[in-house]
């Protein structure tokens, strides 16, 4: 049986994962500062992006994502494993993206987020995020 502390940690981590998607979908890239550690490693290469440390990837997101007229992230299957002040999470994401406003071309992306997290004085933060693509399909 999970203790109240374990339940609390899991819910805080799940909310952090949702906060990432909320920031991305709302194009509020500064809100990601409360999601990642300053030295976090992020790897978006499987979906055509870049990899690097958080500041570099944050700047890239702010430059590239406004080119998409619309997109959203739906998360599920939160598999969170906690070991003291460290944790890992594997979460599935369904990410439809409008690629062209005129033709309304739509890209459906399915991927797994594989994350490492640490407990900080400000709460849980991601130290690593790697995307693992399941599928993508243009319509």
N, C-alpha and C positions, 0 to 999 in steps of 0.2 A: 504494500500500500504506500502511496506517495505521502510524504509529510507535507504540512502546510507550506514550508519553505520551498520544497521541490515544486509544488503546484504554483506558487508565486513566481519562482524562477521561470518555469515553462510559459506561464502567461505573459510575463515581461518580455521574454525572448520572442514569443509569437507576435506580440504587439510591435516589437522592433522590426520584425520582418514585414509586417503590414505597413509600418511607418516608412520603410524604404519605398514600397510601391506607391503609397500615397504621395510622397515627395516627388517621385518620378512622374506619376500621372498628373500631378498638379503643376509640374514644371517649376517646382520650388527646390532648386538644387542646393540652396544653402541649408535647407532642412536636413540634408544628408549629413551635415556635421554632427548631428545628434544620433546618427546611425552607425557611422564608421569611426574607428580610431584614426588619428592623423596619419599613421604609417600603414594603414590597411592595404593589403594586396587585393586587387580586383582583376578578374580575367573574363572578358566578354568576347574572346576570339572565336569561340564556337558559333556565335551568332553574327559574326562579321565585324566585331568591334576591336577594341584594343585591350591590352593588359598593362598594368603598372600600379603605382602607388596612388592612394586616394586623391590627393590634390590634382594630379595629372588626369585621372579618369573623370573626376568631377568637372573639370574644365572641358574635357571632350564631350561629356554628356550635355552640358549647357550649349555647346556649339552644334552638336549633331541632332539632338532630339527635336528642336524646333522645326527641323525640316519635314517632320512627319505631322500632317494636319491633325491626326487623332490617334490615340493608342490607350490601352488600359492593361492592367495586370490583375489577374485573378489567381490567388494562391490557395493551395490545399495540401493535404497529406503531410502536415507538419511532423517531421520525425526529429525530435529534439533530444539530445543526449547530454546530460550535465555531469561534470566531474569537478566538484568544488567550485572554483572561480573561473573555470573554462567550460566551454560547451561546443558542440557541433550541431548543425541542423541540416537536414535535407528536405527541401520543399519544392513541390511541383508548381509551375507557373504556366498559365495559358495567357498569351500576350498577342491579341489581335492588334494590327497596326495599319492605318490607312497610309499608303505610300504615295498616292497621287490624288490631290483634291479634285482635279478635273475628271479623271477617269474613274475615280473612287476605287482604284486598285487596292485590294486588301491582302495583307500578309498575315497568315495564322502561324504563330510560333508556339511550340510547346517545349519547355525546358525544365531542367532541375537546377535549383540553386543549391550548391554545396558550400556551406558556410562554417567558419570557425568564429567563435565569440569569446569575449572575456568580460568579466565583471569589473567595472571601473567605479570610482567614487561617484560618477554620474549615472550609474546603472550599466546594463549590458550594452556592449558595442561589438560590431563586427570587426574582426581583424583580417578576415579573408573571405572573399566571395568568388566562386568559380561557377560559370554557367556551363551546363552539360546539355546539349541540344537533344531533344527527343524527335522533333519533326519541325518542318516549316513548309508552307504551301501557299502559293499565290492564287488568288481568286480574281 
